[in-house]
Amino acid sequence: MKYLFLICVEAPGNEPGADSVAAAGGPMPVENWVSEMDARGARLDGNRVRPASDATTVRVRNGEVVVFDGPYAETKEQIAGFDIIEAANLDEAIEIASKHEMAWMGMVDVRPYWTE
C-alpha cells in the first residue's frame, strides 16, 4: 500500500530542544533514513519543498480564480517536504515514519493513498 508522508517542521521557537531529542535516543539523520529506505525499497519518491512563504494558494470562487501568496493556513507546523512510501500496512508505515528525523524534531503526517 502506498502512503504519503507530509514532512512538517515546527515554527521557529516551538521545536524541541536538541538535548531532549538526544536523551530519547535521537533520530537517524535524514540522509541515512533516505539511504536505508531506498535500499529497503520502501521509499518511492520524496523531496524537500520551498518554505511556506513561497507558497501560492489557488481557489476558484463563483467561477473566478483567486490567488493568494503564502500558505493556505497559519499553523505551528509547516510542510517542509514529502515522501511516498510503499508499506505492507499502516504499522509498517508508522515504523518507517518513526525513524525519520522530522518525527523527532517536527512531525510526519502519514496518509494512505485513496483506494476504491
C-alpha positions, -999 to 999 in steps of 0.1 A, spaced: 0 0 0 12 35 -8 15 62 19 22 99 16 44 113 43 40 150 48 72 161 65 65 190 88 87 213 108 77 234 138 77 271 136 109 287 150 108 287 188 84 257 190 108 229 181 120 205 208 154 211 223 183 190 209 191 178 244 156 163 249 158 146 215 193 132 221 182 120 256 154 100 239 178 81 217 179 106 189 168 101 153 190 90 124 200 119 101 176 124 71 204 113 47 207 80 65 170 75 66 167 81 28 196 57 21 180 30 44 145 33 29 158 34 -7 178 2 0 148 -14 16 127 -5 -14 102 14 8 108 49 -4 94 55 -39 99 93 -42 104 123 -20 119 158 -18 120 190 1 97 218 -8 103 256 -6 92 274 26 55 283 32 64 320 24 70 309 -12 36 291 -14 8 302 -37 -28 292 -29 -53 289 -57 -91 288 -52 -120 292 -76 -150 310 -62 -181 319 -82 -161 309 -113 -133 334 -106 -97 322 -99 -85 337 -66 -47 336 -59 -31 342 -25 6 344 -16 18 324 13 4 293 30 -32 284 29 -34 283 67 -15 297 96 -3 268 118 25 260 141 38 234 116 47 240 80 52 213 53 89 210 45 88 180 22 72 148 13 79 111 8 60 84 -10 63 51 8 53 15 -1 45 -4 30 26 -36 38 3 -19 62 -1 11 85 20 -5 112 50 -7 88 43 29 76 44 41 112 76 22 118 92 38 88 79 73 98 92 69 134 128 66 120 126 99 102 144 128 118 114 151 115 93 127 135 116 137 164 121 173 155 88 182 139 62 157 127 54 132 99 18 131 88 12 96 74 -17 94 49 -27 63 29 -34 67 -8 -71 66 -16 -82 32 -28 -116 22 -42 
